[in-house]
Amino acid sequence: MNDNDIAFRTELKALILAAVDKDEPAGGLRDDEPWFGPESRLELDSLDALQISMAIQKRYGVRMPDSKDTRRALTSLLALAEHLHKHRSS
């Protein structure tokens, strides 16, 4: 992990939290922490997923259509960062 990756994930985390209008959980949001489901401290729902995908498209120009690939990308900060790296370079 290099400084660019860390800076990108920090920027991405801020974008996500702003898109869903939530504060970072106490102790910080881990890169691999789930955003949805019973283990999520963010407690995001399908509307939040839509807001995140719209913010991603606006900021990075990457469309996130409703698909299994998108659902996997929205599981955590790390998954989304990897998804964006893959799709921004192609």
C-alpha positions as CSV (number, residue, x, y, z in Angstrom):
1,M,0.0,0.0,0.0
2,N,1.5,3.3,-1.0
3,D,0.7,6.9,-0.1
4,N,-1.4,7.4,-3.2
5,D,-3.6,4.4,-2.2
6,I,-4.0,5.8,1.3
7,A,-4.9,9.3,0.0
8,F,-7.4,7.8,-2.5
9,R,-9.1,5.8,0.2
10,T,-9.2,8.8,2.5
11,E,-10.8,10.9,-0.3
12,L,-13.2,8.1,-1.1
13,K,-14.2,7.6,2.5
14,A,-15.1,11.3,2.8
15,L,-17.1,11.2,-0.5
16,I,-19.1,8.1,0.7
17,L,-19.8,9.6,4.2
18,A,-21.0,12.8,2.6
19,A,-23.1,11.0,0.0
20,V,-25.0,9.1,2.7
21,D,-25.0,12.0,5.2
22,K,-23.3,10.0,8.0
23,D,-20.5,10.7,10.4
24,E,-17.6,8.3,10.6
25,P,-18.2,5.7,13.3
26,A,-16.4,6.0,16.6
27,G,-12.9,4.6,16.2
28,G,-12.9,5.2,12.5
29,L,-14.1,3.3,9.5
30,R,-11.8,0.4,8.6
31,D,-11.0,-0.2,4.9
32,D,-12.5,-3.7,5.0
33,E,-15.5,-2.9,7.3
34,P,-18.9,-3.9,5.8
35,W,-21.3,-1.1,4.9
36,F,-24.4,-3.1,4.7
37,G,-25.9,-5.9,6.8
38,P,-26.0,-6.9,10.4
39,E,-22.2,-6.3,11.0
40,S,-22.3,-2.7,9.6
41,R,-21.9,0.2,11.9
42,L,-23.0,2.6,9.1
43,E,-26.3,0.7,8.7
44,L,-26.6,1.6,5.0
45,D,-29.6,0.7,2.9
46,S,-30.5,0.5,-0.8
47,L,-31.2,4.3,-1.0
48,D,-27.7,4.9,0.4
49,A,-26.3,2.5,-2.3
50,L,-28.0,4.6,-5.0
51,Q,-26.6,7.8,-3.5
52,I,-23.1,6.4,-3.3
53,S,-23.3,5.2,-7.0
54,M,-24.5,8.6,-8.1
55,A,-21.6,10.4,-6.2
56,I,-19.1,7.9,-7.7
57,Q,-20.4,8.6,-11.2
58,K,-20.3,12.4,-10.6
59,R,-16.8,12.5,-9.1
60,Y,-15.0,9.7,-10.9
61,G,-17.0,9.2,-14.1
62,V,-17.5,5.5,-13.4
63,R,-21.1,4.2,-13.9
64,M,-22.3,1.8,-11.3
65,P,-25.2,-0.1,-12.9
66,D,-27.3,-2.4,-10.7
67,S,-25.3,-5.6,-11.0
68,K,-23.6,-8.3,-9.0
69,D,-20.3,-6.5,-9.7
70,T,-21.6,-3.2,-8.3
71,R,-23.1,-4.9,-5.2
72,R,-19.7,-6.5,-4.5
73,A,-17.9,-3.1,-5.0
74,L,-20.2,-1.5,-2.5
75,T,-19.4,-3.9,0.3
76,S,-16.5,-1.9,1.8
77,L,-14.1,0.9,1.2
78,L,-11.4,-1.4,0.1
79,A,-13.7,-3.2,-2.4
80,L,-14.9,0.1,-3.9
81,A,-11.4,1.4,-4.2
82,E,-10.3,-1.7,-6.0
83,H,-13.4,-1.5,-8.3
84,L,-12.6,2.1,-9.2
85,H,-9.0,1.4,-9.9
86,K,-10.0,-1.3,-12.2
87,H,-12.7,0.6,-14.0
88,R,-10.9,4.0,-14.2
89,S,-7.9,2.6,-16.0
90,S,-9.9,0.8,-18.6
